[in-house]
Amino acid sequence: MRKRWMAIFLIAMLVITGCTAKGSTDSKESKPKDSQSKENNEFSIAVSTWVGFAPLYIAKEKGLFKKNGIDVDLVKMESVADRRSSLAANRIQGFVTTVDTHIVTAASDVPVVQVFATDDSNGGDGIVAKKGINSIKDLRGKSVAVQTDGGASFFWFLYLLKEQGIDYKEINAQNMTAGDAGAAFIAKKVDAAVTWEPWLSKAKQSDFGNVLLSSDASPGVITGTLGMRADFVKQNPKAVKAITKSWFEAIEYYKTNREESLKIMGKAMGQSPAELEESLKGVKFYDEKANKTYFGTKENPGKIYDLTKLSIEFWLDQKLIDKEPNIDELIDYSFVQ
């Protein structure tokens, strides 16, 4: 009898405890989360190993993000497709890439807005060609290795063709990544290639090739920007202002502490300081002053507006996108100003 009453007592206690726990849980769930009422100062940015984006690692290593009140996770992600899908899923809140690539993202129904410019390819990209090919016009009918499914190399190549009045259909284009294009040229499999270092140097050193043109001949065309989710920018303007400020401060730190900066950036890019220094010869960073000029204002936009508009036109013409994104929603001029 005593055992029976003891069992009943234990069951009653378990029921009471369970009800209390449930009430406690329900109470917690009914409270609004802090992230709903406060600005989100913790977010992730995807970065590829293009040296033009490397100052972000100075901002991280030297505590500039933290000083400006934000905690930024830099996620290495080489594939643009992976960066785009991660942005769409809100696993990251932004990524750095070229202006033309952000257009494809926006046209893929992933609202993105450019908030500041990072860098400009200033000789880091180029077209290598066999000797005897002395101009862009000489590429008519020739086999040219270039990544035709989008990206900076293809955009730049289309830009150069348009400048010379050449129809893209006059080129025997072969779809390859920039690295594979350079390797194919050195292997003498194509007449020319749109590529970058180290293939530009390898072409110069060969007995059959040369650099037909490098990107320093067309400044402002292969330009990197930070694009962020439009909803994040709208809801977290202070955080976006802070990352913009951190970028400007990182560029200034690089200018005044070059040796240490090369070590920090080189480690992040998988290069020695000497190798990185060589790579940076083909890059121009956008500091605060350059950003103000490049962006301009909504009333008086700078070159970023023209490049964004041109990117839309090119990708529509090549059928890489099937609709025109709203250009006014692709650029926020306020943060650099």
C-alpha positions as CSV (number, residue, x, y, z in Angstrom):
1,M,0.0,0.0,0.0
2,R,2.8,2.3,0.9
3,K,4.6,1.6,-2.4
4,R,1.3,2.4,-4.3
5,W,1.0,5.8,-2.7
6,M,4.6,6.5,-3.3
7,A,4.1,5.8,-7.0
8,I,1.1,8.1,-7.2
9,F,3.0,10.9,-5.5
10,L,5.9,10.6,-8.0
11,I,3.6,10.7,-11.0
12,A,1.9,13.8,-9.6
13,M,5.2,15.6,-9.1
14,L,6.2,14.8,-12.7
15,V,3.0,16.2,-14.1
16,I,3.4,19.4,-12.1
17,T,7.0,19.8,-13.1
18,G,6.1,19.2,-16.8
19,C,3.4,21.9,-16.7
20,T,5.8,24.4,-15.1
21,A,8.4,23.7,-17.8
22,K,5.9,24.1,-20.5
23,G,4.7,27.4,-19.1
24,S,8.3,28.6,-18.8
25,T,8.9,27.6,-22.5
26,D,5.8,29.3,-23.7
27,S,6.8,32.4,-21.9
28,K,10.2,32.5,-23.6
29,E,8.7,32.0,-27.0
30,S,6.2,34.8,-26.6
31,K,9.0,37.4,-26.1
32,P,10.3,39.2,-29.2
33,K,13.9,38.4,-30.2
34,D,16.6,41.1,-29.8
35,S,17.4,40.8,-33.5
36,Q,13.8,42.0,-34.3
37,S,14.2,45.2,-32.3
38,K,17.9,46.0,-32.6
39,E,20.1,46.5,-35.7
40,N,22.0,43.4,-36.7
41,N,25.7,44.2,-36.2
42,E,26.8,40.6,-36.9
43,F,26.8,39.5,-40.5
44,S,28.7,37.5,-43.1
45,I,30.4,38.6,-46.3
46,A,31.6,36.2,-49.0
47,V,35.1,36.8,-50.5
48,S,36.9,35.2,-53.3
49,T,40.7,35.1,-53.5
50,W,41.0,38.1,-55.9
51,V,43.6,40.4,-54.5
52,G,41.5,43.4,-55.0
53,F,39.3,42.3,-52.1
54,A,42.2,41.6,-49.7
55,P,41.9,44.9,-47.6
56,L,38.8,43.4,-46.0
57,Y,41.3,41.1,-44.1
58,I,43.2,44.1,-42.9
59,A,39.9,45.4,-41.4
60,K,39.3,42.1,-39.8
61,E,42.9,41.5,-38.5
62,K,43.5,45.1,-37.2
63,G,40.1,45.2,-35.4
64,L,38.6,47.9,-37.6
65,F,35.3,46.2,-37.9
66,K,35.2,45.8,-34.1
67,K,36.2,49.4,-33.6
68,N,33.3,50.5,-35.8
69,G,30.8,48.4,-33.8
70,I,30.3,45.4,-36.2
71,D,31.3,41.8,-36.2
72,V,31.9,40.7,-39.8
73,D,32.6,37.1,-40.7
74,L,34.6,36.8,-44.0
75,V,33.7,33.6,-45.7
76,K,36.0,32.4,-48.6
77,M,33.8,31.3,-51.5
78,E,35.3,31.1,-54.9
79,S,32.3,30.2,-57.0
80,V,30.0,33.1,-57.9
81,A,27.1,30.6,-58.1
82,D,27.7,29.6,-54.5
83,R,27.9,33.2,-53.4
84,R,24.6,34.0,-55.2
85,S,22.7,31.0,-53.8
86,S,24.1,31.7,-50.3
87,L,22.9,35.3,-50.5
88,A,19.5,34.2,-51.7
89,A,19.3,31.8,-48.7
90,N,20.5,34.6,-46.3
91,R,23.5,32.4,-45.2
92,I,25.5,35.5,-46.1
93,Q,24.4,39.1,-46.2
94,G,26.7,40.3,-49.0
95,F,29.6,39.4,-51.3
96,V,32.2,41.2,-53.3
97,T,32.5,40.8,-57.1
98,T,32.4,42.9,-60.2
99,V,29.5,45.2,-61.1
100,D,28.4,43.1,-64.1
101,T,28.1,40.0,-61.8
102,H,25.7,41.8,-59.4
103,I,23.5,42.5,-62.4
104,V,23.0,38.8,-63.0
105,T,22.3,38.3,-59.3
106,A,19.6,41.0,-59.4
107,A,18.1,39.5,-62.5
108,S,17.9,36.1,-60.8
109,D,15.4,37.6,-58.3
110,V,17.9,38.0,-55.5
111,P,17.6,41.8,-54.7
112,V,21.1,43.2,-54.2
113,V,22.4,46.7,-53.8
114,Q,25.9,48.0,-54.3
115,V,27.2,50.1,-51.4
116,F,30.9,50.8,-52.1
117,A,33.6,50.1,-54.7
118,T,36.6,47.9,-53.7
119,D,39.0,48.0,-56.7
120,D,39.6,48.4,-60.3
121,S,41.6,46.0,-62.5
122,N,44.4,48.3,-63.7
123,G,46.4,45.9,-65.8
124,G,45.6,42.7,-63.9
125,D,43.5,41.3,-66.7
126,G,44.5,41.2,-70.4
127,I,44.2,39.6,-73.8
128,V,47.1,37.5,-74.9
129,A,47.5,36.7,-78.6
130,K,49.9,35.1,-81.1
131,K,52.4,37.4,-82.7
132,G,51.0,38.8,-85.8
133,I,47.7,39.7,-84.1
134,N,48.3,43.3,-83.4
135,S,44.8,44.8,-82.6
136,I,41.4,43.8,-81.4
137,K,40.2,44.0,-85.0
138,D,42.7,41.3,-85.9
139,L,40.7,38.8,-83.7
140,R,38.0,38.5,-86.3
141,G,37.7,34.9,-87.3
142,K,40.3,33.8,-84.7
143,S,39.8,31.3,-81.9
144,V,39.6,33.2,-78.6
145,A,39.4,31.5,-75.2
146,V,37.1,33.4,-72.9
147,Q,34.5,32.6,-70.2
148,T,31.3,33.1,-72.2
149,D,28.8,32.3,-69.4
150,G,29.3,35.6,-67.7
151,G,31.8,37.3,-65.4
152,A,34.3,40.1,-65.7
153,S,36.5,38.6,-68.5
154,F,33.5,38.2,-70.8
155,F,32.1,41.6,-69.9
156,W,35.4,43.3,-70.6
157,F,35.8,41.5,-73.9
158,L,32.4,42.5,-75.1
159,Y,33.1,46.1,-74.0
160,L,36.3,46.1,-76.1
161,L,34.6,44.6,-79.2
162,K,31.8,47.2,-79.0
163,E,34.4,50.0,-78.8
164,Q,35.9,48.7,-82.1
165,G,32.6,48.1,-83.8
166,I,33.1,44.3,-83.9
167,D,30.2,41.9,-83.7
168,Y,30.8,39.2,-81.1
169,K,29.6,36.6,-83.7
170,E,32.7,37.4,-85.8
171,I,34.8,35.8,-83.1
172,N,35.3,32.1,-82.7
173,A,34.9,32.1,-79.0
174,Q,35.7,29.1,-76.9
175,N,34.2,29.0,-73.4
176,M,36.9,28.6,-70.7
177,T,37.6,30.1,-67.3
178,A,40.3,32.8,-67.2
179,G,42.9,30.4,-65.8
180,D,42.1,27.7,-68.3
181,A,42.1,30.2,-71.2
182,G,45.6,31.3,-70.3
183,A,46.8,27.7,-70.1
184,A,45.2,26.9,-73.4
185,F,47.0,29.8,-75.1
186,I,50.4,28.7,-73.7
187,A,49.6,25.2,-75.0
188,K,49.0,26.8,-78.4
189,K,45.4,25.5,-78.6
190,V,43.9,28.9,-79.3
191,D,44.9,32.0,-81.1
192,A,44.2,34.3,-78.2
193,A,42.8,34.3,-74.7
194,V,41.2,36.7,-72.2
195,T,43.0,35.9,-69.0
196,W,45.1,37.3,-66.1
197,E,48.3,36.7,-64.2
198,P,50.4,34.7,-64.3
199,W,49.4,33.9,-67.9
200,L,50.0,37.5,-69.1
201,S,53.7,37.2,-68.0
202,K,53.9,33.7,-69.5
203,A,52.7,35.0,-72.8
204,K,55.4,37.8,-72.7
205,Q,58.1,35.2,-72.0
206,S,57.0,32.9,-74.8
207,D,58.5,33.0,-78.3
208,F,55.1,33.1,-80.0
209,G,52.9,35.3,-77.9
210,N,52.4,38.8,-76.5
211,V,49.9,40.8,-74.5
212,L,47.6,42.4,-77.0
213,L,45.9,44.6,-74.4
214,S,45.6,44.9,-70.7
215,S,42.9,46.3,-68.5
216,D,44.8,49.5,-67.6
217,A,43.8,50.7,-71.1
218,S,40.1,50.7,-70.0
219,P,40.0,52.0,-66.4
220,G,36.7,51.7,-64.5
221,V,35.3,48.7,-66.6
222,I,36.4,45.8,-64.4
223,T,35.4,47.2,-61.1
224,G,34.6,45.4,-57.9
225,T,31.9,46.4,-55.5
226,L,30.3,45.1,-52.3
227,G,26.8,44.1,-53.0
228,M,24.5,43.3,-50.1
229,R,21.0,42.0,-49.6
230,A,18.6,44.9,-50.2
231,D,16.5,44.0,-47.1
232,F,19.6,43.9,-44.9
233,V,20.7,47.3,-46.1
234,K,17.3,48.8,-45.5
235,Q,17.0,47.3,-42.0
236,N,20.7,47.8,-40.9
237,P,21.9,51.2,-42.4
238,K,24.3,51.8,-39.4
239,A,26.0,48.4,-39.9
240,V,26.4,49.0,-43.7
241,K,27.8,52.5,-42.9
242,A,30.3,50.8,-40.5
243,I,31.6,48.3,-43.0
244,T,32.0,51.1,-45.6
245,K,34.0,53.1,-43.1
246,S,36.0,50.0,-42.2
247,W,37.0,49.6,-45.8
248,F,38.1,53.2,-46.1
249,E,40.2,52.8,-43.0
250,A,41.7,49.5,-44.2
251,I,42.9,51.3,-47.4
252,E,44.5,54.1,-45.4
253,Y,46.2,51.5,-43.2
254,Y,47.6,49.8,-46.3
255,K,49.0,53.1,-47.5
256,T,50.8,53.9,-44.3
257,N,51.7,50.3,-43.1
258,R,52.5,48.6,-46.4
259,E,54.8,45.9,-45.1
260,E,52.5,44.6,-42.4
261,S,49.4,44.9,-44.7
262,L,51.1,42.8,-47.4
263,K,51.7,40.1,-44.8
264,I,48.1,40.1,-43.6
265,M,46.6,40.2,-47.1
266,G,49.1,37.7,-48.5
267,K,48.2,35.2,-45.8
268,A,44.5,35.5,-46.7
269,M,45.2,35.2,-50.4
270,G,47.6,32.3,-50.1
271,Q,50.6,34.4,-51.4
272,S,53.9,35.5,-50.0
273,P,54.2,39.3,-49.4
274,A,56.4,39.6,-52.4
275,E,54.0,37.6,-54.6
276,L,51.1,39.7,-53.5
277,E,53.0,43.0,-54.1
278,E,53.6,41.8,-57.7
279,S,49.9,40.9,-58.1
280,L,48.8,44.3,-56.8
281,K,50.6,46.1,-59.6
282,G,47.6,45.4,-61.7
283,V,45.0,46.7,-59.1
284,K,43.8,50.1,-58.1
285,F,42.0,50.3,-54.7
286,Y,39.1,52.6,-54.2
287,D,39.6,54.7,-51.1
288,E,37.0,57.2,-49.7
289,K,37.8,59.9,-52.2
290,A,37.7,57.6,-55.2
291,N,34.4,56.1,-54.0
292,K,32.8,59.5,-53.7
293,T,33.8,60.3,-57.3
294,Y,32.9,56.8,-58.7
295,F,29.5,56.7,-57.0
296,G,28.5,60.3,-57.2
297,T,25.0,61.0,-55.9
298,K,21.5,59.9,-56.9
299,E,20.9,63.3,-58.4
300,N,24.3,63.4,-60.1
301,P,25.5,59.7,-60.4
302,G,29.1,58.8,-61.2
303,K,30.6,56.1,-63.5
304,I,29.1,53.2,-61.5
305,Y,25.7,54.2,-62.9
306,D,27.0,54.0,-66.5
307,L,28.7,50.7,-65.9
308,T,25.7,49.2,-64.3
309,K,23.5,50.3,-67.2
310,L,26.0,49.0,-69.7
311,S,26.2,45.6,-67.9
312,I,22.4,45.3,-68.1
313,E,22.5,46.0,-71.9
314,F,25.3,43.5,-72.6
315,W,23.8,40.6,-70.6
316,L,20.3,41.2,-72.1
317,D,21.9,41.1,-75.6
318,Q,23.8,37.9,-74.8
319,K,20.6,36.4,-73.2
320,L,22.5,35.8,-70.0
321,I,19.6,37.5,-68.2
322,D,16.0,37.6,-69.4
323,K,14.7,40.7,-67.7
324,E,16.0,44.2,-66.9
325,P,16.7,44.9,-63.2
326,N,15.7,48.3,-61.9
327,I,19.0,50.3,-62.0
328,D,17.8,52.7,-59.2
329,E,17.5,49.7,-56.9
330,L,21.0,48.4,-57.7
331,I,23.0,51.3,-56.3
332,D,22.9,53.1,-52.9
333,Y,24.9,56.3,-53.1
334,S,24.5,57.3,-49.4
335,F,27.1,55.2,-47.7
336,V,30.2,56.4,-49.5
337,Q,29.0,60.0,-49.1
